[in-house]
């Protein structure tokens, strides 16, 4: 479930708005996407994967996180290295190795 849009990192590119299959986001008056319809989120991670500046966090939950959850705390998510974490696992972004190359190791024939 989408939980965080970091306005300080966001560059207003609208990629998250464009890739979201359920139209969760609206463009805010300042150009930063707003989570307008969170219950529609399918936890597909597309917004987080396509964000070029790692400004989004999708929690691995199918329902919104409780208000006191660390998943809703930008500082906690950032300290844990989870902001844009799905994108990092994929290997997308500067200085990262594509995830498929490191996740799948060739097996020796038997």
C-alpha positions in Angstrom: 0.0 0.0 0.0 1.4 3.4 -0.9 2.2 5.3 2.3 4.8 8.0 1.5 5.5 10.7 -1.1 8.6 12.6 -0.1 7.9 16.1 -1.3 11.6 17.1 -0.8 12.8 14.5 -3.2 10.0 14.7 -5.7 10.8 16.4 -9.0 7.2 16.6 -10.2 7.8 14.3 -13.2 4.3 12.6 -12.9 5.7 9.1 -13.6 3.9 7.8 -10.5 0.6 9.3 -11.7 1.1 7.9 -15.2 2.0 4.3 -14.2 -0.5 3.8 -11.4 -3.2 1.3 -12.8 -5.8 2.4 -10.3 -5.3 6.2 -10.4 -4.3 6.5 -6.7 -2.5 9.9 -7.2 -3.6 13.4 -8.0 -1.1 16.2 -8.9 -0.9 18.6 -6.0 -1.0 22.4 -6.5 2.8 22.5 -5.9 3.4 19.8 -8.6 4.0 17.0 -6.0 1.7 14.0 -6.3 -0.8 13.5 -3.6 -2.1 10.1 -2.4 -5.7 10.9 -3.1 -7.3 7.4 -3.2 -5.1 5.2 -1.1 -7.7 2.4 -0.7 -7.4 1.8 -4.5 -3.7 0.9 -4.2 -3.0 -2.6 -5.3 0.5 -2.7 -3.8 1.9 -3.3 -7.3 5.0 -1.1 -6.6 4.9 0.4 -10.1 4.9 4.0 -8.7 7.9 3.2 -6.5 9.7 1.3 -9.3 9.3 4.2 -11.9 10.1 7.1 -9.5 13.5 8.3 -10.8 14.5 9.9 -7.5 13.3 7.3 -5.0 10.7 9.6 -3.5 8.0 7.0 -2.9 7.5 4.2 -0.4 5.0 1.4 -0.9 4.6 -0.7 2.3 4.3 -4.4 1.8 0.7 -4.3 3.1 -2.7 -4.7 1.5 -4.4 -2.2 3.8 -3.3 1.3 4.9 -0.7 1.1 7.8 -1.9 2.4 11.2 -1.0 6.0 12.0 1.6 4.9 14.5 3.3 2.4 12.1 6.9 3.0 11.2 5.7 2.5 7.6 4.1 6.0 7.8 7.1 7.7 9.2 9.3 9.2 6.5 12.3 9.5 8.8 12.1 5.9 9.9 11.6 4.6 6.4 14.5 6.7 5.1 16.8 5.6 8.0 16.0 1.9 7.3 16.9 2.4 3.6 13.4 1.6 2.5 12.6 4.8 0.6 12.7 3.6 -3.0 13.7 0.2 -1.8 11.8 -1.7 -4.4 13.6 0.2 -7.1 16.9 -0.7 -5.5 16.0 -4.4 -5.5 15.2 -4.2 -9.2 18.6 -2.6 -9.8 17.1 0.5 -11.3 18.9 3.8 -10.8 22.4 5.1 -11.0 25.1 2.9 -9.6 22.8 -0.1 -9.2 23.1 -3.6 -10.8 20.0 -5.0 -12.4 18.4 -7.3 -9.9 17.9 -10.2 -12.3 21.7 -10.4 -12.8 22.4 -10.9 -9.2 19.3 -12.8 -8.2 19.5 -15.6 -10.7 22.8 -17.5 -10.6 23.4 -20.0 -13.4 23.2 -23.6 -12.3 25.9 -26.0 -13.3 24.6 -28.9 -15.4 24.4 -32.2 -13.5 
